[in-house]
């Protein structure tokens, strides 16, 4: 019997584990180690953050789902990996620490034949002083990164709406809380959902709404922007975003590194080296992401973390980490199999893999401050990676260790994105977009880096309903309800 251990139960890890359990059957074991007791459909957190859904609407308990799938579920966090085993045994193992009620702090060594790191990110609030860490989160700003964060954000938003109804003007500041953030898309959705809810509440005229982002231009989204077909024309995401911001009367600050957050105020540095301050009454700033901090040890107990993991804490895979300057970057730098180059039975997927470099052109202020989006690896690409890695491992277990690995390069992968701009049965809007490939390939597609026949978008009520339907579809799929395998990633 072979044992596959999956670290993380988010979109990528859950996808990998559930498909592996189905393909391997009861003859082999799948173990999921995740510190969370619930699964969260993160794209709908923005609706929780404006009171249009509850935390219960976007989560469900993992234990009964994994029991149904025959998956061994351990509510715990991974602390370290010993990929060579230890002096008394050659069997590789992961050391975990339980977060389950009644077992908190207990540790266990879990042996594995294959390992998938799908832990997702550490929400690195501490990278920006005052942004919030641990119990301090919410002292100055709010978050929509988890369902509970989003529920708290909704409560704070309600307080601002009541103040506006009482005649007190409010300032809203939404965006990224550090110069090296990703997930601009989530903040983009949230700012327009807030704007929409303020209109519905009849207080939009009492609000000043401003966007602050590390993007060098509006519509970069961490993918270097894109040109998409809309109404028969190839329109840049910059024009699309600027038009939407202007239409909704939302001001913006771009190319910004938020360096400090205080009560009602942020300090920031711009790409030109200048600095500024911005006041707010309500602020949601996405934190930067980092690896969760798993250590790695050799057979003799020596620290080999730097061998397995990049400096940012994400697992090294089959990417070209020596590409160097921006002028040398190629689509082929991006990983295809997500296999660790040192330990062939270890893989990573979703946010947990270390990208070779950003997708957007790197930018630096005259002061040496890096200001630019790090590459997104969430949503549809995460699911595709998880399924691909699971397929590779299952083949090696069932067909032999020399079975060829399956591939899913982000430079050859398309993705669909539906960005909500406000929820409502008849008043909702969303931008429904496809992008192909996610990582631009300027050798194959000169000029735009992408195939404009497969990169397109429209905004309107139909997009809102697509996002609403996708919410229910993916919640259904993640619960492993009948026909779940037929729903694409």
C-alpha beads as a LAMMPS data file, in Angstrom:
LAMMPS data file: protein, C-alpha beads

489 atoms
488 bonds

1 atom types
1 bond types

-500.0 500.0 xlo xhi
-500.0 500.0 ylo yhi
-500.0 500.0 zlo zhi

Masses

1 110.0

Atoms # bond

1 1 1 0.000 0.000 0.000
2 1 1 1.314 3.439 -0.979
3 1 1 0.555 6.538 1.054
4 1 1 0.034 9.970 -0.469
5 1 1 0.086 12.860 2.003
6 1 1 -1.448 16.170 0.916
7 1 1 -0.577 19.249 2.939
8 1 1 -3.464 21.708 2.657
9 1 1 -7.188 21.435 2.038
10 1 1 -7.826 24.505 -0.091
11 1 1 -8.809 24.522 -3.754
12 1 1 -5.590 22.899 -4.974
13 1 1 -5.037 20.424 -2.132
14 1 1 -8.700 19.417 -1.927
15 1 1 -8.795 18.831 -5.681
16 1 1 -5.618 16.738 -5.586
17 1 1 -6.719 14.662 -2.598
18 1 1 -10.236 13.908 -3.773
19 1 1 -9.205 12.899 -7.296
20 1 1 -6.330 10.802 -5.920
21 1 1 -8.670 9.003 -3.527
22 1 1 -11.051 8.251 -6.399
23 1 1 -8.321 7.021 -8.750
24 1 1 -6.367 5.004 -6.168
25 1 1 -9.296 3.380 -4.406
26 1 1 -9.024 1.546 -1.097
27 1 1 -5.823 -0.277 -2.069
28 1 1 -3.814 2.853 -1.227
29 1 1 -4.079 5.627 1.349
30 1 1 -4.612 9.359 0.903
31 1 1 -3.971 11.569 3.933
32 1 1 -4.912 15.255 4.101
33 1 1 -3.212 17.465 6.679
34 1 1 -4.792 20.890 7.020
35 1 1 -5.162 23.188 10.048
36 1 1 -8.692 24.168 9.052
37 1 1 -11.833 22.238 9.915
38 1 1 -13.772 23.883 7.081
39 1 1 -13.379 24.265 3.329
40 1 1 -13.843 27.801 2.020
41 1 1 -14.849 28.887 -1.477
42 1 1 -12.646 31.967 -1.293
43 1 1 -13.945 33.798 -4.413
44 1 1 -17.267 34.386 -2.633
45 1 1 -15.657 35.907 0.476
46 1 1 -16.067 39.329 -1.105
47 1 1 -19.840 38.838 -0.931
48 1 1 -19.546 37.886 2.729
49 1 1 -17.558 41.097 3.188
50 1 1 -20.531 43.219 2.095
51 1 1 -23.219 41.217 3.894
52 1 1 -24.632 39.521 0.791
53 1 1 -23.602 36.061 2.010
54 1 1 -22.713 34.600 5.399
55 1 1 -19.583 32.699 6.385
56 1 1 -21.748 29.566 6.485
57 1 1 -22.745 30.119 2.840
58 1 1 -19.130 29.835 1.660
59 1 1 -17.803 27.062 3.936
60 1 1 -18.543 23.476 4.926
61 1 1 -17.063 20.912 7.336
62 1 1 -14.271 18.825 5.814
63 1 1 -14.481 15.788 8.125
64 1 1 -17.686 14.216 6.713
65 1 1 -16.606 14.850 3.115
66 1 1 -13.241 13.182 3.638
67 1 1 -14.866 10.308 5.507
68 1 1 -17.155 9.764 2.510
69 1 1 -14.151 9.776 0.168
70 1 1 -12.121 7.383 2.319
71 1 1 -9.488 10.046 2.994
72 1 1 -7.576 10.041 6.286
73 1 1 -8.074 13.599 7.555
74 1 1 -5.807 15.175 10.147
75 1 1 -6.691 18.663 11.359
76 1 1 -3.148 19.826 11.871
77 1 1 -0.435 22.009 10.405
78 1 1 2.755 20.732 8.832
79 1 1 5.822 21.813 10.769
80 1 1 8.679 20.110 8.952
81 1 1 9.569 17.616 6.220
82 1 1 12.238 14.926 6.444
83 1 1 12.466 13.857 2.773
84 1 1 15.320 11.388 3.474
85 1 1 13.819 9.928 6.639
86 1 1 16.031 9.826 9.723
87 1 1 19.017 7.824 10.905
88 1 1 16.805 5.028 12.263
89 1 1 14.638 4.784 9.108
90 1 1 14.829 5.642 5.412
91 1 1 11.100 6.359 5.227
92 1 1 10.406 10.052 4.522
93 1 1 7.945 11.749 6.835
94 1 1 6.213 14.989 7.734
95 1 1 6.009 16.260 11.280
96 1 1 2.599 17.730 12.008
97 1 1 1.136 19.625 14.943
98 1 1 -2.564 19.216 15.654
99 1 1 -4.927 22.200 15.721
100 1 1 -7.991 20.040 16.435
101 1 1 -9.861 20.794 19.640
102 1 1 -8.650 18.504 22.405
103 1 1 -5.414 17.663 20.583
104 1 1 -3.921 21.142 20.206
105 1 1 -0.158 21.111 20.220
106 1 1 0.207 17.335 19.941
107 1 1 2.699 16.324 17.268
108 1 1 2.982 13.287 15.024
109 1 1 5.344 11.991 12.381
110 1 1 3.382 10.971 9.263
111 1 1 5.312 8.803 6.810
112 1 1 4.687 9.137 3.094
113 1 1 5.533 7.612 -0.251
114 1 1 4.455 10.746 -2.126
115 1 1 3.909 14.254 -0.797
116 1 1 1.983 17.213 -2.211
117 1 1 2.577 20.629 -0.703
118 1 1 -0.658 22.560 -1.254
119 1 1 -0.587 24.626 1.925
120 1 1 -1.429 27.874 0.207
121 1 1 0.094 31.050 1.638
122 1 1 0.800 32.565 4.986
123 1 1 -1.162 35.822 5.091
124 1 1 1.856 37.960 5.903
125 1 1 0.109 40.887 7.593
126 1 1 3.241 41.477 9.668
127 1 1 5.224 42.575 6.584
128 1 1 3.613 46.021 6.853
129 1 1 3.714 47.647 10.302
130 1 1 0.189 48.200 11.574
131 1 1 -1.555 46.142 8.886
132 1 1 -2.404 43.545 11.517
133 1 1 -1.054 40.247 12.764
134 1 1 -2.876 37.585 14.738
135 1 1 -5.187 39.128 17.320
136 1 1 -4.329 42.611 16.077
137 1 1 -5.985 42.012 12.702
138 1 1 -8.837 44.443 12.352
139 1 1 -7.363 47.052 14.675
140 1 1 -6.823 49.465 11.774
141 1 1 -7.964 47.612 8.637
142 1 1 -10.169 44.673 7.702
143 1 1 -9.634 41.668 5.424
144 1 1 -11.615 39.365 3.131
145 1 1 -8.939 36.667 2.930
146 1 1 -10.944 34.204 5.039
147 1 1 -14.667 33.786 5.642
148 1 1 -14.344 34.956 9.255
149 1 1 -12.284 37.977 8.197
150 1 1 -14.950 38.842 5.631
151 1 1 -17.781 38.548 8.173
152 1 1 -15.922 40.999 10.418
153 1 1 -15.407 43.334 7.446
154 1 1 -19.171 43.293 6.795
155 1 1 -19.874 44.310 10.387
156 1 1 -17.445 47.225 10.112
157 1 1 -18.962 48.266 6.778
158 1 1 -22.425 48.337 8.370
159 1 1 -21.107 50.730 11.036
160 1 1 -19.826 53.086 8.324
161 1 1 -23.155 52.972 6.504
162 1 1 -24.981 53.914 9.708
163 1 1 -22.618 56.861 10.185
164 1 1 -23.281 58.030 6.623
165 1 1 -27.016 57.768 7.180
166 1 1 -26.499 60.000 10.212
167 1 1 -24.757 62.586 8.007
168 1 1 -21.111 61.687 8.662
169 1 1 -19.002 61.448 5.498
170 1 1 -16.734 58.375 5.244
171 1 1 -13.512 57.629 3.396
172 1 1 -12.924 54.137 1.995
173 1 1 -9.460 52.884 1.017
174 1 1 -9.231 49.473 -0.666
175 1 1 -6.323 47.716 -2.359
176 1 1 -2.959 46.157 -1.531
177 1 1 -1.136 46.603 1.765
178 1 1 2.432 46.107 0.580
179 1 1 4.589 46.668 -2.490
180 1 1 4.891 42.933 -3.217
181 1 1 1.265 41.827 -2.898
182 1 1 -0.746 39.616 -5.188
183 1 1 -4.535 39.093 -5.410
184 1 1 -5.335 42.545 -6.783
185 1 1 -8.405 40.875 -8.284
186 1 1 -9.977 40.202 -4.881
187 1 1 -9.488 43.810 -3.811
188 1 1 -10.797 44.972 -7.215
189 1 1 -13.988 42.986 -6.659
190 1 1 -14.359 44.211 -3.112
191 1 1 -14.051 47.908 -3.876
192 1 1 -16.801 47.743 -6.493
193 1 1 -19.022 45.612 -4.289
194 1 1 -18.697 48.252 -1.577
195 1 1 -19.517 50.975 -4.080
196 1 1 -22.567 48.965 -5.188
197 1 1 -23.793 48.406 -1.620
198 1 1 -23.418 52.093 -0.768
199 1 1 -25.628 52.931 -3.732
200 1 1 -28.225 50.420 -2.583
201 1 1 -28.131 51.923 0.903
202 1 1 -28.662 55.421 -0.540
203 1 1 -25.423 56.809 0.891
204 1 1 -23.052 56.753 -2.095
205 1 1 -22.954 60.550 -2.139
206 1 1 -21.561 60.500 1.418
207 1 1 -18.585 58.302 0.503
208 1 1 -15.131 58.975 -0.926
209 1 1 -13.787 55.702 -2.346
210 1 1 -10.145 55.285 -3.319
211 1 1 -8.068 52.420 -4.696
212 1 1 -4.417 51.967 -3.712
213 1 1 -2.347 49.324 -5.468
214 1 1 1.202 48.224 -6.231
215 1 1 0.290 47.826 -9.919
216 1 1 2.209 50.136 -12.263
217 1 1 -1.047 50.646 -14.184
218 1 1 -4.693 49.937 -13.536
219 1 1 -5.657 46.523 -14.860
220 1 1 -2.266 44.874 -14.428
221 1 1 -3.760 42.276 -12.005
222 1 1 -0.375 40.636 -11.548
223 1 1 -0.397 39.199 -15.082
224 1 1 1.138 42.189 -16.839
225 1 1 -2.300 43.273 -18.001
226 1 1 -3.929 41.827 -21.093
227 1 1 -5.636 42.672 -24.337
228 1 1 -9.060 41.107 -24.651
229 1 1 -11.699 41.069 -27.305
230 1 1 -14.778 43.046 -26.352
231 1 1 -17.531 44.154 -28.756
232 1 1 -15.321 43.144 -31.680
233 1 1 -12.290 45.185 -30.585
234 1 1 -9.062 44.258 -28.776
235 1 1 -9.261 46.357 -25.614
236 1 1 -6.475 46.596 -23.050
237 1 1 -7.296 45.813 -19.430
238 1 1 -5.862 49.250 -18.596
239 1 1 -8.574 50.991 -20.613
240 1 1 -11.193 48.593 -19.254
241 1 1 -10.192 49.228 -15.617
242 1 1 -9.777 52.994 -15.971
243 1 1 -13.203 53.228 -17.611
244 1 1 -14.838 51.265 -14.800
245 1 1 -13.115 53.283 -12.063
246 1 1 -14.111 56.546 -13.749
247 1 1 -17.680 55.417 -14.369
248 1 1 -18.104 54.449 -10.692
249 1 1 -16.329 57.616 -9.481
250 1 1 -13.546 55.708 -7.740
251 1 1 -10.190 57.485 -7.491
252 1 1 -6.883 55.618 -7.535
253 1 1 -3.273 55.617 -6.378
254 1 1 -1.089 53.137 -8.277
255 1 1 2.539 52.054 -8.106
256 1 1 2.267 52.297 -4.328
257 1 1 3.991 50.432 -1.515
258 1 1 2.069 50.827 1.735
259 1 1 4.874 51.154 4.272
260 1 1 2.894 51.761 7.461
261 1 1 -0.675 51.636 8.706
262 1 1 -1.963 53.616 11.663
263 1 1 -5.440 54.311 12.971
264 1 1 -7.222 56.024 10.084
265 1 1 -4.087 56.594 8.017
266 1 1 -1.577 54.843 5.735
267 1 1 1.866 55.952 4.669
268 1 1 3.046 54.940 1.208
269 1 1 5.921 55.242 -1.242
270 1 1 5.406 55.581 -5.003
271 1 1 7.472 54.263 -7.895
272 1 1 8.938 57.721 -8.446
273 1 1 10.351 57.640 -4.905
274 1 1 7.945 60.190 -3.465
275 1 1 5.977 59.451 -0.309
276 1 1 2.493 60.323 0.837
277 1 1 -0.259 59.707 3.344
278 1 1 -3.886 58.761 2.867
279 1 1 -6.597 58.959 5.505
280 1 1 -9.495 56.521 5.788
281 1 1 -12.457 55.562 7.922
282 1 1 -12.694 52.048 6.446
283 1 1 -9.867 50.167 4.773
284 1 1 -9.370 46.678 3.371
285 1 1 -5.796 46.064 2.247
286 1 1 -4.693 42.659 0.937
287 1 1 -1.547 41.440 2.762
288 1 1 1.466 40.001 0.948
289 1 1 1.757 36.217 0.762
290 1 1 4.620 34.041 1.970
291 1 1 5.211 30.347 2.461
292 1 1 3.755 28.928 5.657
293 1 1 7.191 28.353 7.141
294 1 1 7.682 24.585 6.826
295 1 1 11.249 23.505 7.633
296 1 1 13.139 20.651 5.976
297 1 1 15.764 18.384 7.541
298 1 1 18.243 15.899 6.155
299 1 1 18.765 12.338 7.366
300 1 1 21.386 13.552 9.852
301 1 1 19.076 16.269 11.175
302 1 1 20.786 19.105 9.295
303 1 1 18.632 21.988 8.075
304 1 1 18.018 21.640 4.310
305 1 1 15.150 24.131 4.097
306 1 1 17.064 26.195 1.523
307 1 1 17.415 23.093 -0.656
308 1 1 13.669 22.401 -0.826
309 1 1 12.228 25.883 -0.493
310 1 1 12.815 29.269 -2.125
311 1 1 13.624 32.260 0.126
312 1 1 9.921 33.236 0.130
313 1 1 9.041 29.900 1.728
314 1 1 7.379 28.324 -1.324
315 1 1 8.472 24.882 -2.544
316 1 1 10.933 24.703 -5.430
317 1 1 9.632 22.852 -8.471
318 1 1 10.724 22.277 -12.085
319 1 1 10.980 25.982 -12.910
320 1 1 13.911 28.002 -14.228
321 1 1 14.977 30.008 -11.191
322 1 1 18.068 31.314 -12.973
323 1 1 16.307 33.329 -15.679
324 1 1 17.876 36.525 -14.398
325 1 1 16.833 39.922 -15.753
326 1 1 13.374 40.688 -17.153
327 1 1 14.755 40.753 -20.692
328 1 1 15.667 37.063 -20.338
329 1 1 12.285 35.845 -19.103
330 1 1 10.501 33.275 -21.209
331 1 1 7.261 31.357 -20.946
332 1 1 9.353 28.185 -20.743
333 1 1 10.714 29.337 -17.361
334 1 1 7.438 28.254 -15.770
335 1 1 7.044 24.775 -14.273
336 1 1 5.236 22.008 -16.097
337 1 1 5.060 19.071 -13.646
338 1 1 5.464 20.815 -10.243
339 1 1 7.916 18.139 -9.110
340 1 1 10.645 19.117 -6.666
341 1 1 14.009 18.847 -8.485
342 1 1 15.797 17.266 -5.503
343 1 1 13.174 14.864 -4.204
344 1 1 11.166 13.281 -7.004
345 1 1 8.333 12.077 -4.745
346 1 1 7.546 15.637 -3.584
347 1 1 5.313 18.000 -5.555
348 1 1 3.683 21.386 -5.017
349 1 1 0.601 23.034 -6.491
350 1 1 -1.478 26.176 -6.153
351 1 1 0.089 29.076 -4.300
352 1 1 2.517 26.710 -2.535
353 1 1 4.892 26.361 -5.510
354 1 1 7.673 28.891 -5.959
355 1 1 7.241 30.774 -9.256
356 1 1 10.410 31.469 -11.248
357 1 1 9.726 35.220 -11.336
358 1 1 6.798 37.647 -11.538
359 1 1 4.605 37.858 -14.620
360 1 1 4.342 41.643 -14.509
361 1 1 7.446 43.664 -15.333
362 1 1 9.404 44.248 -12.091
363 1 1 9.494 47.822 -10.853
364 1 1 11.675 49.516 -8.258
365 1 1 11.577 53.012 -6.779
366 1 1 14.735 55.178 -6.770
367 1 1 14.982 54.248 -3.089
368 1 1 15.368 50.583 -3.992
369 1 1 11.856 49.560 -2.902
370 1 1 10.373 46.788 -5.027
371 1 1 6.850 47.754 -6.040
372 1 1 4.953 45.339 -8.259
373 1 1 2.490 42.447 -8.165
374 1 1 3.710 38.946 -7.478
375 1 1 2.162 36.293 -9.743
376 1 1 -1.309 34.922 -8.945
377 1 1 -1.687 31.123 -8.731
378 1 1 -5.240 30.914 -7.445
379 1 1 -8.672 29.841 -8.685
380 1 1 -8.907 27.819 -11.882
381 1 1 -5.106 27.336 -12.292
382 1 1 -4.896 25.996 -8.715
383 1 1 -7.539 23.378 -9.417
384 1 1 -5.920 22.341 -12.694
385 1 1 -2.503 22.014 -11.022
386 1 1 -3.936 19.970 -8.161
387 1 1 -5.642 17.513 -10.509
388 1 1 -2.551 17.263 -12.737
389 1 1 -0.175 16.530 -9.858
390 1 1 -2.599 13.950 -8.437
391 1 1 -2.767 12.293 -11.874
392 1 1 1.025 12.069 -12.054
393 1 1 1.342 10.527 -8.607
394 1 1 -1.495 8.064 -9.151
395 1 1 0.106 6.902 -12.390
396 1 1 3.416 6.339 -10.608
397 1 1 1.716 4.383 -7.840
398 1 1 -0.414 2.276 -10.186
399 1 1 1.858 1.967 -13.232
400 1 1 5.337 2.226 -11.768
401 1 1 7.714 4.940 -10.656
402 1 1 8.864 5.595 -14.220
403 1 1 5.386 6.534 -15.472
404 1 1 5.560 9.878 -17.322
405 1 1 4.407 12.938 -15.433
406 1 1 1.405 14.957 -16.536
407 1 1 1.915 18.634 -17.366
408 1 1 0.013 21.863 -16.729
409 1 1 2.202 24.882 -17.422
410 1 1 0.607 28.248 -16.698
411 1 1 2.277 29.364 -19.936
412 1 1 0.083 26.870 -21.823
413 1 1 -2.983 27.130 -19.624
414 1 1 -6.064 29.261 -20.062
415 1 1 -8.107 30.575 -17.172
416 1 1 -11.580 32.000 -16.737
417 1 1 -12.181 34.771 -14.239
418 1 1 -15.471 36.310 -13.180
419 1 1 -14.895 39.507 -11.203
420 1 1 -17.947 40.754 -9.370
421 1 1 -18.687 44.475 -9.452
422 1 1 -21.802 44.249 -7.279
423 1 1 -24.354 41.621 -6.296
424 1 1 -28.044 41.817 -7.149
425 1 1 -30.702 39.769 -8.907
426 1 1 -31.257 42.475 -11.514
427 1 1 -28.702 45.125 -10.536
428 1 1 -25.601 42.951 -10.195
429 1 1 -22.692 43.187 -12.597
430 1 1 -19.499 41.236 -13.142
431 1 1 -16.672 41.157 -15.623
432 1 1 -16.496 37.694 -17.174
433 1 1 -13.063 37.205 -18.718
434 1 1 -10.923 34.471 -20.185
435 1 1 -7.166 34.686 -20.556
436 1 1 -4.965 32.403 -22.665
437 1 1 -2.310 31.697 -21.681
438 1 1 -2.057 32.938 -18.089
439 1 1 1.682 33.554 -18.455
440 1 1 2.224 35.488 -21.692
441 1 1 4.302 33.865 -24.422
442 1 1 5.706 36.656 -26.577
443 1 1 7.542 34.227 -28.833
444 1 1 4.341 32.426 -29.785
445 1 1 2.059 35.494 -29.649
446 1 1 4.142 38.554 -30.599
447 1 1 2.895 41.896 -29.317
448 1 1 0.283 40.873 -26.768
449 1 1 1.804 37.618 -25.528
450 1 1 -1.629 36.001 -25.647
451 1 1 -4.084 34.593 -28.160
452 1 1 -6.744 37.283 -28.556
453 1 1 -9.139 34.715 -30.027
454 1 1 -9.279 33.110 -26.576
455 1 1 -8.743 36.198 -24.415
456 1 1 -11.940 38.171 -24.153
457 1 1 -14.297 39.751 -21.678
458 1 1 -17.630 41.441 -21.122
459 1 1 -19.165 43.170 -18.131
460 1 1 -22.828 43.068 -17.219
461 1 1 -25.648 41.288 -15.399
462 1 1 -24.927 38.008 -17.199
463 1 1 -21.450 37.964 -15.671
464 1 1 -22.953 38.353 -12.208
465 1 1 -25.211 35.368 -12.745
466 1 1 -22.295 33.316 -14.032
467 1 1 -20.364 34.045 -10.840
468 1 1 -23.422 33.243 -8.723
469 1 1 -23.929 29.928 -10.527
470 1 1 -20.231 29.073 -10.235
471 1 1 -20.426 29.604 -6.474
472 1 1 -23.080 26.910 -6.125
473 1 1 -21.450 24.661 -8.722
474 1 1 -18.059 24.587 -7.020
475 1 1 -19.529 24.224 -3.539
476 1 1 -21.442 21.228 -4.912
477 1 1 -18.294 19.808 -6.526
478 1 1 -16.135 20.271 -3.422
479 1 1 -18.665 18.348 -1.327
480 1 1 -18.219 15.404 -3.725
481 1 1 -21.885 15.291 -4.581
482 1 1 -23.062 12.992 -7.404
483 1 1 -21.389 13.856 -10.715
484 1 1 -18.709 16.038 -9.067
485 1 1 -15.938 14.740 -11.342
486 1 1 -17.797 16.015 -14.412
487 1 1 -17.567 19.640 -13.257
488 1 1 -14.340 21.085 -14.691
489 1 1 -11.730 22.859 -12.621

Bonds

1 1 1 2
2 1 2 3
3 1 3 4
4 1 4 5
5 1 5 6
6 1 6 7
7 1 7 8
8 1 8 9
9 1 9 10
10 1 10 11
11 1 11 12
12 1 12 13
13 1 13 14
14 1 14 15
15 1 15 16
16 1 16 17
17 1 17 18
18 1 18 19
19 1 19 20
20 1 20 21
21 1 21 22
22 1 22 23
23 1 23 24
24 1 24 25
25 1 25 26
26 1 26 27
27 1 27 28
28 1 28 29
29 1 29 30
30 1 30 31
31 1 31 32
32 1 32 33
33 1 33 34
34 1 34 35
35 1 35 36
36 1 36 37
37 1 37 38
38 1 38 39
39 1 39 40
40 1 40 41
41 1 41 42
42 1 42 43
43 1 43 44
44 1 44 45
45 1 45 46
46 1 46 47
47 1 47 48
48 1 48 49
49 1 49 50
50 1 50 51
51 1 51 52
52 1 52 53
53 1 53 54
54 1 54 55
55 1 55 56
56 1 56 57
57 1 57 58
58 1 58 59
59 1 59 60
60 1 60 61
61 1 61 62
62 1 62 63
63 1 63 64
64 1 64 65
65 1 65 66
66 1 66 67
67 1 67 68
68 1 68 69
69 1 69 70
70 1 70 71
71 1 71 72
72 1 72 73
73 1 73 74
74 1 74 75
75 1 75 76
76 1 76 77
77 1 77 78
78 1 78 79
79 1 79 80
80 1 80 81
81 1 81 82
82 1 82 83
83 1 83 84
84 1 84 85
85 1 85 86
86 1 86 87
87 1 87 88
88 1 88 89
89 1 89 90
90 1 90 91
91 1 91 92
92 1 92 93
93 1 93 94
94 1 94 95
95 1 95 96
96 1 96 97
97 1 97 98
98 1 98 99
99 1 99 100
100 1 100 101
101 1 101 102
102 1 102 103
103 1 103 104
104 1 104 105
105 1 105 106
106 1 106 107
107 1 107 108
108 1 108 109
109 1 109 110
110 1 110 111
111 1 111 112
112 1 112 113
113 1 113 114
114 1 114 115
115 1 115 116
116 1 116 117
117 1 117 118
118 1 118 119
119 1 119 120
120 1 120 121
121 1 121 122
122 1 122 123
123 1 123 124
124 1 124 125
125 1 125 126
126 1 126 127
127 1 127 128
128 1 128 129
129 1 129 130
130 1 130 131
131 1 131 132
132 1 132 133
133 1 133 134
134 1 134 135
135 1 135 136
136 1 136 137
137 1 137 138
138 1 138 139
139 1 139 140
140 1 140 141
141 1 141 142
142 1 142 143
143 1 143 144
144 1 144 145
145 1 145 146
146 1 146 147
147 1 147 148
148 1 148 149
149 1 149 150
150 1 150 151
151 1 151 152
152 1 152 153
153 1 153 154
154 1 154 155
155 1 155 156
156 1 156 157
157 1 157 158
158 1 158 159
159 1 159 160
160 1 160 161
161 1 161 162
162 1 162 163
163 1 163 164
164 1 164 165
165 1 165 166
166 1 166 167
167 1 167 168
168 1 168 169
169 1 169 170
170 1 170 171
171 1 171 172
172 1 172 173
173 1 173 174
174 1 174 175
175 1 175 176
176 1 176 177
177 1 177 178
178 1 178 179
179 1 179 180
180 1 180 181
181 1 181 182
182 1 182 183
183 1 183 184
184 1 184 185
185 1 185 186
186 1 186 187
187 1 187 188
188 1 188 189
189 1 189 190
190 1 190 191
191 1 191 192
192 1 192 193
193 1 193 194
194 1 194 195
195 1 195 196
196 1 196 197
197 1 197 198
198 1 198 199
199 1 199 200
200 1 200 201
201 1 201 202
202 1 202 203
203 1 203 204
204 1 204 205
205 1 205 206
206 1 206 207
207 1 207 208
208 1 208 209
209 1 209 210
210 1 210 211
211 1 211 212
212 1 212 213
213 1 213 214
214 1 214 215
215 1 215 216
216 1 216 217
217 1 217 218
218 1 218 219
219 1 219 220
220 1 220 221
221 1 221 222
222 1 222 223
223 1 223 224
224 1 224 225
225 1 225 226
226 1 226 227
227 1 227 228
228 1 228 229
229 1 229 230
230 1 230 231
231 1 231 232
232 1 232 233
233 1 233 234
234 1 234 235
235 1 235 236
236 1 236 237
237 1 237 238
238 1 238 239
239 1 239 240
240 1 240 241
241 1 241 242
242 1 242 243
243 1 243 244
244 1 244 245
245 1 245 246
246 1 246 247
247 1 247 248
248 1 248 249
249 1 249 250
250 1 250 251
251 1 251 252
252 1 252 253
253 1 253 254
254 1 254 255
255 1 255 256
256 1 256 257
257 1 257 258
258 1 258 259
259 1 259 260
260 1 260 261
261 1 261 262
262 1 262 263
263 1 263 264
264 1 264 265
265 1 265 266
266 1 266 267
267 1 267 268
268 1 268 269
269 1 269 270
270 1 270 271
271 1 271 272
272 1 272 273
273 1 273 274
274 1 274 275
275 1 275 276
276 1 276 277
277 1 277 278
278 1 278 279
279 1 279 280
280 1 280 281
281 1 281 282
282 1 282 283
283 1 283 284
284 1 284 285
285 1 285 286
286 1 286 287
287 1 287 288
288 1 288 289
289 1 289 290
290 1 290 291
291 1 291 292
292 1 292 293
293 1 293 294
294 1 294 295
295 1 295 296
296 1 296 297
297 1 297 298
298 1 298 299
299 1 299 300
300 1 300 301
301 1 301 302
302 1 302 303
303 1 303 304
304 1 304 305
305 1 305 306
306 1 306 307
307 1 307 308
308 1 308 309
309 1 309 310
310 1 310 311
311 1 311 312
312 1 312 313
313 1 313 314
314 1 314 315
315 1 315 316
316 1 316 317
317 1 317 318
318 1 318 319
319 1 319 320
320 1 320 321
321 1 321 322
322 1 322 323
323 1 323 324
324 1 324 325
325 1 325 326
326 1 326 327
327 1 327 328
328 1 328 329
329 1 329 330
330 1 330 331
331 1 331 332
332 1 332 333
333 1 333 334
334 1 334 335
335 1 335 336
336 1 336 337
337 1 337 338
338 1 338 339
339 1 339 340
340 1 340 341
341 1 341 342
342 1 342 343
343 1 343 344
344 1 344 345
345 1 345 346
346 1 346 347
347 1 347 348
348 1 348 349
349 1 349 350
350 1 350 351
351 1 351 352
352 1 352 353
353 1 353 354
354 1 354 355
355 1 355 356
356 1 356 357
357 1 357 358
358 1 358 359
359 1 359 360
360 1 360 361
361 1 361 362
362 1 362 363
363 1 363 364
364 1 364 365
365 1 365 366
366 1 366 367
367 1 367 368
368 1 368 369
369 1 369 370
370 1 370 371
371 1 371 372
372 1 372 373
373 1 373 374
374 1 374 375
375 1 375 376
376 1 376 377
377 1 377 378
378 1 378 379
379 1 379 380
380 1 380 381
381 1 381 382
382 1 382 383
383 1 383 384
384 1 384 385
385 1 385 386
386 1 386 387
387 1 387 388
388 1 388 389
389 1 389 390
390 1 390 391
391 1 391 392
392 1 392 393
393 1 393 394
394 1 394 395
395 1 395 396
396 1 396 397
397 1 397 398
398 1 398 399
399 1 399 400
400 1 400 401
401 1 401 402
402 1 402 403
403 1 403 404
404 1 404 405
405 1 405 406
406 1 406 407
407 1 407 408
408 1 408 409
409 1 409 410
410 1 410 411
411 1 411 412
412 1 412 413
413 1 413 414
414 1 414 415
415 1 415 416
416 1 416 417
417 1 417 418
418 1 418 419
419 1 419 420
420 1 420 421
421 1 421 422
422 1 422 423
423 1 423 424
424 1 424 425
425 1 425 426
426 1 426 427
427 1 427 428
428 1 428 429
429 1 429 430
430 1 430 431
431 1 431 432
432 1 432 433
433 1 433 434
434 1 434 435
435 1 435 436
436 1 436 437
437 1 437 438
438 1 438 439
439 1 439 440
440 1 440 441
441 1 441 442
442 1 442 443
443 1 443 444
444 1 444 445
445 1 445 446
446 1 446 447
447 1 447 448
448 1 448 449
449 1 449 450
450 1 450 451
451 1 451 452
452 1 452 453
453 1 453 454
454 1 454 455
455 1 455 456
456 1 456 457
457 1 457 458
458 1 458 459
459 1 459 460
460 1 460 461
461 1 461 462
462 1 462 463
463 1 463 464
464 1 464 465
465 1 465 466
466 1 466 467
467 1 467 468
468 1 468 469
469 1 469 470
470 1 470 471
471 1 471 472
472 1 472 473
473 1 473 474
474 1 474 475
475 1 475 476
476 1 476 477
477 1 477 478
478 1 478 479
479 1 479 480
480 1 480 481
481 1 481 482
482 1 482 483
483 1 483 484
484 1 484 485
485 1 485 486
486 1 486 487
487 1 487 488
488 1 488 489
